[in-house]
Amino acid sequence: MRLAYWMYQGTAHHGVGRIANSLQGVHAVFHAPQGDDYINTIFAMLERTPDFPQMTTSVVTGRDLAQGTILLPQTLQQVDEALKPNLIIVSASCSTVLLQEDLERTAASAGVKADILVYDANPYRMEEVAATEGLFTILVQRYAHEHIRTPQPSVNILGPASLGFHARADLVCLRRMMATLGVQINVVAPWGASLKDLERLPAAWLNIAPYRELGLGAAQFLETQFGMPALYDAPIGVKPTLAWLRQLVEMLNSLAEQFGAKALNMPPLTAFSLDGLSAPSGVPWFARTADMESFSNKKAYVFGDATRTVGIVKFLHDELGMKIAGAGTYLTQHKDWVREQLAAYLSNELLVTEEFQDVAQQIEQTMPDLVCGTHMERHSCRKLDVPTLVIASPTHIEDHLLSYRPMLGFDGADVIADGVYTSTKLGLEKHLIDLFGDAGLEYDENAPAEASQARDQVEAAPSAPASQTEKKDAAGPLVWSPDGEAMLKKIPFFVRGKVKKNTEKFAAERGFTVITAEVLRKAKEELGG
């Protein structure tokens, strides 16, 4: 595991917590030193549910190590007596992995009534996504049993989980579409499922597993072991949702013929809208309006997990007509799939990295009009004045909203389009304020002290002619003269950062120490800005 201030994935510890906190009657016990119980705080803060996270830390202290004692059996007994779970998942933290203790034997000695699963989520080899997916797959393998198929068309929805990005809203959207089709939902897992629910997963006709990050392994196991077909695509966007629905109906009707059941009919598209009367999404109409026509020349950069990176790139290009300046993912285990999916959309190489600095550098090089990424890209883009839309984990508390904001289905297409539109167009409002007056509001992009220092340096020669500033090999930092700053402020906000950066580069290469309005004009003429 790489140690850093910012990481795209949580620890394996975090991944185990996501599964335990999703399932009913399941509790996680972490064998860890004090401090590793931070995971409870994260879930309590972000999940926005009244229930306390289903996780307990069995604290390992220096005194315990010195005396050769282990408190894990006592913790398991306390959890078993107080909560009476059906299953307790035991996992070691990165610190306690080094102790090389036999947790299997120790946990078995506790003599609790609940089932115990010791999950080897080695934090030095595994991060959040792999731990989450691996644990859920093991649980499905352990508890799923042969069942008679339901008499009516039915599906399992695999993948929604605690702290999943927009997972609750995505699940609502999927439920709505299944109800419109007249398809029964057999089990949703892991979110809200019990161990009994996992047992009856094979009773469904097929599995829906829209996320590459969670549910893929479980669906593949059910397909191999019980002959259950699976729909792996994520319906992100209007066109993909239409194709997804048609494929689902086709797969269910093929099974209906085998099971001697009645075939499904695809309902009118209006049936999928919120009011049942209008078009299911406003994106096709909106994409042809004058506002969205102007997006055709705008560039977007997309970075995130596998599912959202692929879905958002296709949506921006195919349905909003935007150009793709670049894309990437931090999930190295899915890089080949992402690269294959986006082969026709990228003119440059897919960026595969776990270093946020690499992503920031590529964004600065391409200077797109919009970045769709994680909350880390939002941080990176602040200094570049590049609008950002968060489309994947890692997230901030502000990305865990209470409102219904899915990313899947027709509803999700509207949500994404709204996010793209408002994020990218916000610069227009600031540009109008610059042109017609700020009504007393302060929009200076530099810190007051920095701006004051720059003005003090320029005041010594406020009207220095361009000839005096055109010396080559000049030393010292670049400063902006008052007339240069005034001219810069007339440039639209959403490209001002790029113009400022290019002008400063132009000035540095030619030996300017003060950027006046004349220097800015020369830079624009030479650089075509």
N, C-alpha and C positions, 0 to 999 in steps of 0.2 A: 504494500500500500504506500503510495506517495504521500509524504507529509508536506503540506502547504497551507498557506492562509486561506486560499480559496480552492475548493475542489468541486468538480461537476457532479460527483456522486457522493452520497453519504457513505458511512462505513458499513461493513457487513452487519454489524450490530444494529444499525438503522434498518437494514433490509429485513432482518428477522422480526424486528418490532412492527414493521408494516403488516406482515402476515399475521402475527399474533393478535394485533389490534383489529384486524379485519374479521377474523373468525369468531364465532360464538362458542363459548365453553372452552376456549384455548387461552393459555397464559404463558408468557415467556419469562424465564428466569435467567438473568445474565450473571455469570460468574466473573466478577470484575472488581477492580479497586474503586474506592470512593472517588467520585468525580465522573465516572462513566455512566452515572444515572442521569446525565444531561439529556439522554434520549427521551425520558419521560416529559421533560419540560418542552422539548420541541413538539411532541405530539399534542400535548395539552394546549399549547399556544396556537398551533396551526390548524388542528382538526376541527375546532369550533363545534364540539359535541359536549353534552353534559356529562358523559361518562369519563371516568379516569382511565388513562391508558392501561391496557392489559399487560403490564410489564413490571417486574420486580428485579432489583439488583441484589444479589447475594454478595455483600461487600467483603473483599479480601484486604486485610490490614497487615501492616508490618509486624504486629505482634503475633497474628495468626501464622505468618510465615516463619517467624522465629521459633514458635512453639510446635510447628508442624501440624497445626490443626486446620480443618476446612469446615466452614459453616454451611456449605451447600445443603446437606441433608436436613439441617434444622430449618433453613429457608423453605425448602420444598414442603416440609411438614406444615409450616405456618401457612403457606399459600394453599395447600390442599385443604386444610381445616377451615380457613376463613372464606375461601372463594369456591371451593368444591368444583374445580374445572374438570372437564373430561380428558384434557391433554395438557401436559406441561412441556414446553420446549426449552431445553437447556442449551445455552450457548456461552462460549468463553469470549472474553474481550482480547484485544491485541496484547495487553499486558499479561493476562493469565495464560494465554497460549504458551508463553515462554516457560511457564512452570511445568508443562508437560504432565499434568495430572490425569489420572484415569477417571474422567467424568462419568463414563458409563457405569463403572463399578460403584463409584461414590453415589450417583443418583439412584442406582438400584438398591443401595443400602438404606435409603430413606424410608422405604416401606409405605409409600403413599398409595391411595386408592386410584388416583388418576393414571392414565397412560403417560409414559415419559418417553420423549424423543430427544436424544442428545444430537444436536445438529452441528456438524463440523464446519462452521463458517469461519475459516481461518482468515483473519483480517489482513494478513500479509499477502494472501493470494487472491482475495475476493473482496469486491466492493458491493455497494448497495444493490444494483440491478441483478448481478449474478446471484447474490444471496437470496434476494426476494424470489426470483424465478426458480432457483434450485430448491428452496424449501417448499414452495407451493407444489412443484412437480413431485417431490418426495411424498408429500401428504396425499396427493391424488393417487399415486402409485400404491400407497399403504392402505387407503380406505375405500377406493372405488371397487364395487363388486358388480357382478353380472345382475342385470335387472331386465324385466320384461319392458319393452318399449311402450311408451304412452300411446293410447289409441288415437289421439289427435296429434297433428304436427306440433313438435316441441323443440326447443333449443336450450342449450346451456350458454350462458354468457360468462366467459372466462377472462379475467384480467382486472376489473375494477377493484381497487384496494385502498386501504387507508393511506392518506397523503398522496394519492395518485393525482396527477395534474388534471383538473376539471373532471375527475372520475365520477363524482356524484351526478353532475349535470349530464355527462355522457350516458350514464346508466338510465337516467330519466328519459333521454332522447331515444335510446334503444328500446326501452319498454314501450314508449309511445308508438314506435314503428312496428313492433311486434303485435301490439294490440290492433293497429290498423290493418295488418295483414291477417289477423285472426290466428296468430301463432302463440301457443302456450310457452311460457318460460318455465322450464323445469327447475333449474338451479342457477343462481348467480354466485360466483365464487372468485376470489376468496371473500369479498365484502359481504358480510351478513350471513355467511353459510356456517352451518354446524357440521360436525363430523358425520352425522346422519345424512346431511345433504350431499357430502362428498361421496358417501356410499352409493347414493342413487344417481350419480352423474350419468352412468350408462343407460338410464331409462330414456334419455332424450334422443331425438332423431339425429341431431347434429350439434356441433359446437360452433359458437361464434367467438373468435379470439382476435380482436382487432389490434391488440398491442404487441409489438415484437418484444417488448421489455418484460411482459408478465402474461402468462397464460399460454405461450407458444409451446413450451415443453409439455405442459399438461394435456393440451389438445393433441399433440403428436402422439403421446402415450395412449390416450383414449382411442385414437384412430388406429393405432397398431394393435392394441390389446383387445378392443371391443368392436372394431370395424365401424367406428363412428366417423363419418366425414366431417370436415371442418372448413369454415369460411374464415380465412386469415386476413383478408384485406380490411383496411380501415376506411370507412366511408367519410373521407374528409373532402368537402366540396360538393357542389350540386351534381356534376357529371359522375364522379365516383360513387355518390350515393345512389343515383339511378341505376348504375351498372351493378352495384352491390345488391340492391333490392331485387333486381331481375335475376341475378345469379342465385340468391337465396331462394326465391320462389322456384326456380328451375331445379335446384338441388332437392328441395322438399317435395316437389311433385314427382321427381324420380324415385324418391323413397316411398312416397304414397302409393306408387304403382307396385312396389315390392310388398308393402304392408297391406295392400288391399284397402287403402283409405281414399277418401275423396280428395281430388286435386284442388289446389288453391288458385284463385283468380287474382291477378294484380288489380287492386282498386284504382280509381282515378287519382291523379296526383293531388288534387284538392283535398283528398281525405287525409293527407299527411300534414296539412297546414294546421296551425294552432286553432283557427276558427272553423276548419273543415269546409271552407267555401272558396278561399283564395288560393293563389299559387303557393306551393310549399316553401319557396324561397324567393326573396327579392333580388338575389344576385344577378340572374340573367338580364333582368330589366336594368338594374342599377349599373351594370358594366357597360351599358350602351348610352348612358347619360353623358352630358357634357363634362360633368365633374370627373367621372371615371375615365373618359376618353383621354384626359390629360395625363393619366397614369401610364399610358402606353410607352412613354419615353423614360419613365422612371426606373431606376435600378434598385433591386432588393438583394440583400445578403441574408442567408438563412443558416442558423447553426443550432443544433439541439440534439435530442435523442434520435433514434432511428425512425420511429413512426411519424413523429411530427415534422421532422426535417423533410422527409419524402413527401408527405401530404401537403405541407405548406408550399414547398417549391412548385409542385404541380398546380396547386390552386392559384398562386400568384401569376404564374405564367399562362396557364390554360384558360382561366376564368376572369382574371383581372387584366391580362395583357401586359404585365410588367416584365422587364428584363431581369434575368438572374445574374448578378455580378459574381456570385460564388456561393458555395454551400459547404457544410461540414458537419461532423458528428463527433461526440466524445466517446461513443460506444464502439470501441475497437472490435468487439466480438461481432458486430453487425455491419462492419464497414463494407464487406463484399456485397451484401444485399442492398445497402444504400447506394453504392457505386453503380450497381446494375440498374436499379430503379431510375437513377438520375442521369444515366449515360447520355440521353438525348437532350438534356436540359442544361448541361454545364459545358462551357467552352474551356474551362481550366480544370485542374485536378481537384478532386474532392479533398477537403482538409479533414484529416483524422488526427485529433490531438486531445490530450487531457490537460493541456496547458492553456489557460485563458489568455496568457500574453500572446500566444501564437494567433489566436482569433482576433484579438485587438489589433495586432499588427496588420493582418490581412484586411480588416475593415478600414484601417487608416489608409492602406494602399489603394483600395478600390473606391473609397468614399461614396458609398451607395446613398440613395435617397431614403431608404428604410432598412432597418435591421430587424429581422424576426429571430429572436434567440432566447436565451435564458436570462435570469435576472443579473447574471454576471456581465452579459453583453450590455445590459442597460447601464451598468456602472461604467463600462469601458467607453460607451458612446456619449456619455455626458460631456466630456471635454471636447468632443468632435462636433457637437451640435447635430448629431445624426439621430433622427427619431427612431425609437425602439418599441417593438411589440413583443412582450414575453409570450412564447408559445410552447415552452417546455421547462421541465425541472432542470436545475435547481431554481427555487422560487423564493419570494419574500412573502411576508404575511399579507401584503397588499394584493398578492395574486390569488389568495384564497378567499374569494368573495362569497357573499351569502346568496347572491342572485343566481338565476338560472342562466348559465353561460356555457353551454356545451361546445365542443369542437367537432363532434361527429354529427353526421346527418345534415338535413336541410337547415335545421335550426343552427347548427354549428357553422354552416357556410355564412349565414347572416352575421353571426357573432364575429367571425374572423374578418369578413369584409368591413364591418363597422370599425373594428380595431385598426385595420390597415388605413382606412379612410381618415379617421380622427387622428391617428398618430402622424400620418404624413402631412395632413393639411393644417395641423396646428400652427405651422410656421407662417401661414398666410395671415393669421390674426396679428402676429407680432410684426409682420412686414407692414401691415396697414397702420399699426400704432407708430411705427418708425416714420412713416410718410406723413401722417396727419396729426401726430402729437401723442405723447404718452399719458396725458391727463394727470401728470404728477407722479406716475408710477416709474420706478427705477428698474431698468432692464439691462444694466451694465453687466457684461459677461465676466469681467475681471473683478477680482476682489478689490474693495475700496483702497486698501493700502497699496496694492500693486499698481492700480490706475494712478494713484497720487504720485507714487515714485516715478512712474513713466513721464507724467506731466512735468515734474520737477526737473527731470533730465533734459526735457525738450525746451523748457522755458528759457534756458540760457541762450538758445538760438532759435526762437519760435518761427522766424521767417527765413530760415537758412535756404538759399536757393539750391536747386537740384544739383548744380555744378559742384557745390561744396560737399555734397553727400555722395558723390559718385566716385570717390577714391577707391581704388582696388586694395585688397589685402588689409582692409580696416579691421581693427580689433574692437572688442566690446560687444555687449548685448544689443540687439535690435530694439528700437523704441519707435512708437508711432507719434507723429506730430498731431496737433489738434485738428488741422485740416485733413490729415490722412484718416484719423479716427472718424471724423464727420462723414467723409466719403464712404468709408467702410460701412457705417451704419445705414447708408442708403441702399446697400445691397440686401436682397431678400434674406431673411433669417435662415431659411432652410438650406442656403448654399453659402452663407457668410463664413462659416467655419472653414469650408474648403478653400474659398477665395483667400481668407486670411493666411491659411497654411501655405498655399502656393505663392502668395505674394512675399511672405517672409523667406521662403526658400529662394525665390528670385532675387530678393534684396541681398541675402547672405552670399549667394554665388557671385554677385557683382560688386560686393564690397560696400554696400549702403549700410550706414549705421542708424539713420533716421528714415522712417518710411513716411514720406509726405504724400499729398494727393497726386503730385506729379509722378512719383515712383509707382504708386498704385495704378495710375493710368498706363504707364509704360509696361508694367507687368501684365495688365489686361490685354494690351495690344500684342505683346509677344506670345503670351500663353493662350490667346484666343478666348479669354474669359469675358 
